[in-house]
Amino acid sequence: MGQVTMTAVSAATPGHDAPAPADPAPPGPAPLAPAARLLPALAAIYRAQLSRARVARMPLLFVATFQSLGIMIMMRGVVSAGDSEASRAVVAGSSVLVVAFVALNLLAQYFGRLRASGGLDHYATLPVPPAAVVLGAAAAYASFTVPGTVVTAAVGCALYGLPWTHLWILLAVVPLAGAALSGLGAVCGLLAPKQELATLLGQLGMSAALLLGVLPASHFPEVIRWVRDLLPSTYGVEAFARTFAARPDWGNVLLDLAVCAGVGVVSLAASTWAYRRAATER
């Protein structure tokens, strides 16, 4: 007992060195903030893109709508008014062409310019899912097509003597066709090695939507019909055109819209993959 006491006293006296406390471990890196969820990030990017493009909204709407109206007026010289396959194809194809001009052509140019200027680096630093970037930009561009599509369809019905009864179907045709074409336009812009090539691909896609959507399918050779079936906007055109009949076949209308929706999901998924690929290449 005395030995233990003497040992404790001698350890506490100044002449005896006590073991130094261990250095505290250096603090680790601060944890990163959790990535934003898809829907809130999508809404934020959609609002940002919408406000950014607001300055160019009127010229964009004018060009897209004026082009489709001009095509309908030109085709009126060779297509008689009345309920016929040709008149349905002209009105439906011209209406969806507004969507193709904005969602396919302009979106391909936007992503091509974004990639060429290094703008993808900015989005890559944001804690948002890649799908939110693509979907937000696509939704913002597609939103501009709604007024032009409605005006084109209304003028076309008056010009060709078609009923206005089922124009509400545009509420389904515009977003579904817009999603399919926006995804395709984003893929063209993100995968094109040069900005000029992205612009070219977008214009070629819009030209295909024009030539294969405005003219009746029965007037094409079989090979061209196969090419037409590969175009995403075809199913939106067919769904809209079927509603001009006195008794529309709603089963086929829903089938066309379902195909358009399926193509939209695939094309938007492809555009998300293309965004990841383009962002990691830089």
C-alpha positions in Angstrom: 0.0 0.0 0.0 2.8 2.3 0.9 4.6 1.5 -2.3 1.6 2.3 -4.4 1.2 5.7 -2.6 4.9 6.6 -3.1 4.6 5.8 -6.8 1.6 8.0 -7.3 3.3 10.9 -5.4 6.5 10.6 -7.3 4.6 10.6 -10.6 2.9 13.8 -9.6 6.1 15.6 -8.5 7.7 18.1 -11.0 10.8 16.0 -11.3 9.0 13.2 -13.0 7.7 13.6 -16.6 4.1 12.6 -17.2 3.2 11.1 -20.6 2.1 13.9 -23.1 -1.4 13.7 -24.3 -1.8 12.5 -27.9 -2.4 15.1 -30.6 -6.0 15.3 -31.7 -6.8 13.8 -35.1 -7.0 16.4 -37.9 -10.6 17.1 -38.8 -11.8 15.3 -41.9 -13.4 17.1 -44.9 -16.8 18.6 -44.3 -19.5 16.4 -45.7 -21.0 17.5 -49.0 -24.6 18.7 -49.1 -27.0 16.1 -50.3 -27.9 16.1 -54.0 -31.2 17.8 -54.8 -34.1 15.6 -55.5 -35.3 15.2 -59.1 -38.6 17.1 -59.0 -37.4 20.2 -57.0 -34.3 20.4 -59.2 -36.4 20.0 -62.3 -38.7 22.8 -61.2 -35.8 25.2 -60.4 -34.1 24.6 -63.8 -37.4 24.9 -65.6 -38.1 28.3 -64.0 -34.5 29.5 -64.7 -34.7 28.4 -68.4 -38.1 29.9 -68.8 -37.0 33.3 -67.5 -33.8 33.2 -69.5 -35.7 32.6 -72.8 -38.4 35.1 -72.0 -36.6 37.8 -73.9 -36.6 35.8 -77.2 -40.2 34.4 -76.6 -42.1 36.6 -79.0 -39.7 36.2 -82.0 -39.5 32.5 -81.3 -43.3 32.1 -81.3 -43.7 34.3 -84.3 -41.2 32.4 -86.4 -42.5 28.9 -85.4 -46.2 29.9 -85.9 -45.7 31.9 -89.1 -43.8 29.0 -90.7 -46.6 26.6 -90.0 -49.3 29.0 -91.1 -47.4 29.7 -94.3 -47.2 26.0 -95.1 -51.0 25.6 -94.5 -51.8 28.5 -96.8 -49.5 27.2 -99.5 -51.0 23.7 -99.3 -54.5 25.1 -99.5 -53.7 25.8 -103.2 -53.5 22.1 -103.9 -55.7 20.6 -101.2 -59.4 21.2 -101.2 -61.3 22.2 -98.1 -63.4 19.5 -96.5 -63.0 16.4 -94.4 -60.4 14.4 -96.3 -57.2 12.6 -95.5 -55.1 15.3 -97.2 -56.8 18.2 -95.2 -56.4 16.3 -91.9 -52.8 15.6 -92.6 -52.0 19.2 -93.5 -53.7 20.7 -90.4 -52.4 18.1 -88.0 -48.9 18.0 -89.5 -48.6 21.8 -89.5 -49.7 22.1 -85.9 -47.2 19.5 -84.7 -44.5 21.2 -86.8 -44.6 24.1 -84.4 -43.5 21.7 -81.7 -40.8 20.2 -83.9 -39.4 23.6 -84.8 -38.9 24.6 -81.1 -38.3 21.2 -79.4 -36.1 19.6 -82.0 -34.4 22.3 -84.0 -33.9 25.0 -81.3 -33.1 22.6 -78.5 -30.4 20.9 -80.6 -28.9 24.3 -81.3 -29.1 25.2 -77.6 -27.3 22.1 -76.3 -24.8 22.3 -79.1 -24.0 25.9 -78.2 -23.9 25.0 -74.5 -21.4 22.2 -75.1 -19.2 24.3 -77.4 -19.0 27.3 -75.0 -18.3 25.2 -71.9 -21.7 25.8 -70.4 -22.0 22.2 -69.4 -19.2 22.7 -66.9 -21.5 25.1 -64.9 -24.3 22.5 -64.8 -21.9 19.8 -63.9 -20.9 21.6 -60.7 -24.5 21.9 -59.5 -25.8 19.2 -57.1 -28.7 18.3 -59.4 -29.4 15.1 -61.3 -28.5 15.1 -65.0 -32.1 14.2 -65.9 -33.3 17.5 -64.3 -31.0 19.6 -66.5 -32.2 17.9 -69.7 -35.9 17.7 -68.7 -35.9 21.3 -67.4 -34.5 22.7 -70.6 -36.8 20.6 -72.7 -39.9 21.5 -70.8 -39.1 25.2 -71.0 -38.6 25.1 -74.7 -41.7 22.9 -75.2 -43.8 25.4 -73.2 -43.3 28.0 -75.9 -45.0 25.8 -78.5 -48.4 25.7 -76.8 -49.8 29.1 -78.1 -48.4 28.6 -81.6 -49.8 25.1 -81.9 -53.3 26.2 -80.7 -53.3 29.1 -83.1 -52.1 27.0 -86.0 -54.7 24.3 -85.4 -57.6 26.8 -85.0 -56.6 28.7 -88.3 -56.2 25.3 -90.0 -59.7 24.1 -89.0 -61.2 27.4 -90.4 -59.1 27.3 -93.5 -59.8 23.6 -94.4 -63.4 23.4 -93.0 -62.5 20.8 -90.3 -64.4 20.6 -87.0 -63.1 22.3 -83.8 -64.8 19.8 -81.5 -61.8 17.8 -80.4 -59.0 20.4 -80.4 -58.6 19.7 -76.7 -56.6 16.6 -77.7 -53.7 19.1 -78.2 -53.4 19.1 -74.4 -52.0 15.6 -74.7 -50.4 15.8 -78.2 -48.2 18.8 -77.4 -46.5 17.5 -74.2 -46.1 14.0 -75.5 -44.8 15.0 -79.0 -42.7 17.7 -77.3 -41.1 15.3 -74.9 -40.2 12.9 -77.8 -38.8 15.6 -80.0 -37.0 17.4 -77.2 -35.2 14.3 -76.2 -34.1 13.8 -79.8 -33.0 17.4 -80.1 -31.0 17.2 -76.9 -29.2 14.0 -78.1 -28.3 15.8 -81.4 -26.9 18.8 -79.6 -25.0 16.9 -76.9 -23.4 14.2 -79.1 -22.6 16.4 -82.1 -18.8 17.1 -82.0 -19.3 20.6 -83.4 -21.9 23.3 -82.8 -22.5 23.7 -86.5 -23.2 19.9 -86.9 -25.8 20.1 -84.0 -27.5 22.9 -85.9 -27.5 20.9 -89.1 -28.9 17.8 -87.4 -31.7 19.9 -85.8 -32.7 21.4 -89.1 -32.7 18.1 -90.8 -34.9 16.6 -88.2 -37.3 19.5 -88.5 -37.3 19.2 -92.3 -38.2 15.5 -91.9 -41.1 16.4 -89.5 -42.3 18.9 -92.2 -42.1 16.6 -95.2 -43.3 13.4 -93.6 -45.9 14.9 -91.3 -47.8 17.4 -93.5 -48.4 15.1 -96.5 -50.8 12.2 -96.3 -49.2 8.8 -95.5 -51.0 7.0 -98.4 -49.2 9.2 -100.9 -45.8 7.9 -99.9 -44.0 4.8 -101.2 -43.7 1.9 -98.8 -40.1 2.7 -97.9 -40.8 6.3 -97.1 -43.7 5.1 -94.8 -41.2 3.0 -92.8 -39.0 6.1 -92.4 -42.1 8.1 -91.4 -42.9 5.5 -88.7 -39.5 6.1 -87.1 -40.1 9.8 -86.6 -41.4 10.5 -83.1 -43.7 13.3 -84.2 -45.6 11.0 -86.6 -47.7 9.5 -83.8 -48.7 12.9 -82.4 -49.8 13.9 -86.0 -51.7 10.7 -86.4 -53.5 11.0 -83.0 -54.5 14.6 -83.8 -55.6 13.8 -87.4 -57.9 11.0 -86.2 -59.9 13.4 -84.1 -61.2 15.3 -87.1 -63.4 12.3 -88.1 -67.1 12.5 -87.4 -66.7 9.5 -85.1 -63.1 9.3 -84.0 -61.5 5.9 -83.3 -60.4 6.7 -79.8 -58.7 3.3 -79.4 -56.3 4.2 -82.1 -55.9 7.7 -80.8 -54.9 6.4 -77.4 -52.6 3.9 -79.0 -50.8 6.6 -81.0 -50.5 8.7 -77.9 -49.1 5.7 -75.9 -46.5 5.1 -78.6 -45.6 8.8 -78.6 -45.2 8.6 -74.8 -43.0 5.5 -75.0 -40.8 7.1 -77.6 -40.6 10.2 -75.3 -39.4 8.2 -72.4 -36.7 6.5 -74.5 -35.5 9.7 -76.1 -35.4 11.6 -72.8 -33.4 8.7 -71.2 -31.0 8.8 -74.2 -30.6 12.5 -73.8 -29.8 12.1 -70.1 -27.1 9.6 -71.0 -25.8 11.9 -73.7 -25.6 14.7 -71.1 -23.5 12.6 -68.8 -21.2 11.6 -71.6 -20.8 15.1 -72.8 -20.2 16.5 -69.3 -17.5 13.9 -68.5 -15.6 14.4 -71.8 -14.7 18.0 -71.0 
